[in-house]
Amino acid sequence: MAKSARREFFVPSDFAEVPQASAGVLSFLEPLELGENALFDLRLCFEEALINAVKYGNRFRRDLKVRVLVEFDDEKVALTVEDQGRGFDPGKLADCTREDHSLKNRGRGIYLMRKLMDKVEYNPKGNRVCMIRFLSR
């Protein structure tokens, strides 16, 4: 029997909202019966994207919401996080693995997303990220 579902919700721009939003995403994904490693990766990547959206995109403005879309089917899980900010160019982000950047506190979340997910795509404005994890991994 094919499984597929989609859920959209909006998160206030406050770090205190991250654990509840993360728990909601994981609860929504329960029908997939994912293993611990996959759940850890999805949670970590979602939380990094949400924190970036709150901090850098919406700049902690509680009047601005972060749009979250969670979708899954038999082949994949897709997590989309979109803030209301100006966006950024992910291609201009410094490589956090280079020795001269390793002590800077920027870019590690995006690096983790790219390593743990199968696809990470940004919209042209740079204020929406879609992360995909294939279930056949």
C-alpha positions in Angstrom: 0.0 0.0 0.0 1.4 3.4 -1.0 2.1 5.9 1.7 2.1 9.6 1.0 1.2 12.7 3.0 1.8 16.4 3.2 1.7 18.9 6.1 2.3 22.6 6.1 2.6 24.7 9.2 4.0 28.0 10.3 6.5 28.6 13.1 7.1 31.9 15.0 10.6 33.2 14.7 11.8 32.2 18.1 14.3 29.6 19.1 12.0 28.4 21.8 9.6 27.1 19.1 12.3 24.8 17.5 11.8 21.7 19.8 8.1 21.7 19.4 8.3 22.1 15.6 10.9 19.4 15.4 8.7 17.0 17.5 5.8 17.8 15.2 7.8 16.9 12.1 9.0 13.6 13.6 5.5 12.7 14.7 4.2 13.3 11.2 6.9 11.0 9.8 6.0 8.1 12.1 4.0 6.1 9.5 7.3 5.7 7.6 8.8 3.7 10.5 12.2 5.2 9.9 15.3 3.9 11.7 17.1 5.9 14.4 19.9 7.1 12.1 17.5 8.5 9.5 15.3 10.2 12.2 18.4 11.7 13.7 19.6 13.1 10.3 16.2 14.4 9.4 15.8 16.1 12.8 19.2 17.6 12.8 18.8 19.0 9.3 15.3 20.3 9.9 16.4 22.1 13.1 19.5 23.6 11.4 17.3 24.9 8.6 14.7 26.3 11.0 17.3 27.9 13.2 18.9 29.6 10.2 15.5 30.8 9.0 14.7 32.3 12.4 18.1 33.8 13.0 19.3 34.9 9.6 16.1 35.1 7.6 13.5 36.5 9.9 16.1 38.0 12.3 14.1 36.9 15.4 11.1 39.0 14.4 8.2 37.1 16.0 5.7 38.8 13.7 7.4 36.9 10.8 6.7 33.2 10.5 8.7 30.4 9.0 6.8 28.2 6.6 7.5 24.5 6.9 6.3 21.9 4.5 6.8 18.2 5.2 6.0 15.7 2.5 6.7 12.0 2.1 5.9 9.1 -0.2 7.2 5.6 -0.7 10.5 6.9 -2.1 11.4 10.0 -0.2 11.0 12.6 2.6 11.1 16.3 1.6 11.5 19.0 4.2 11.0 22.6 3.0 11.8 25.6 5.2 11.0 29.1 4.0 11.6 32.4 5.9 10.3 35.9 5.0 13.8 37.4 4.8 15.9 38.8 2.0 17.5 35.5 1.3 21.2 34.8 0.6 23.4 33.2 -2.0 24.4 29.7 -0.7 27.2 29.7 -3.3 29.0 32.5 -1.5 29.0 30.8 1.8 32.6 30.1 3.0 33.6 26.4 3.1 33.6 25.6 6.9 35.9 22.6 6.3 38.8 24.8 5.2 41.4 25.3 7.9 41.2 29.1 7.7 37.4 29.0 8.2 37.2 26.2 10.7 36.9 28.4 13.8 34.2 30.7 12.3 30.7 30.0 13.6 29.0 30.0 10.2 28.1 27.5 7.5 28.3 24.3 9.6 24.5 23.7 9.5 24.4 24.0 5.7 27.4 21.8 5.5 25.6 19.1 7.6 22.5 19.4 5.5 24.5 18.8 2.3 26.2 15.8 3.9 23.2 14.1 5.6 20.5 14.7 2.9 20.5 13.4 -0.6 19.4 16.7 -2.2 19.5 20.3 -0.9 18.1 23.0 -3.2 17.5 26.7 -2.6 15.1 28.9 -4.5 16.7 31.7 -6.5 16.0 34.3 -3.8 17.8 32.1 -1.2 15.0 32.2 1.5 13.7 28.7 0.9 15.5 25.4 1.2 14.2 22.0 0.2 16.0 19.0 1.6 15.3 15.5 0.3 16.2 12.2 1.8 15.6 9.1 -0.3 14.2 6.1 1.7 16.1 3.5 -0.4 19.4 4.6 1.1 
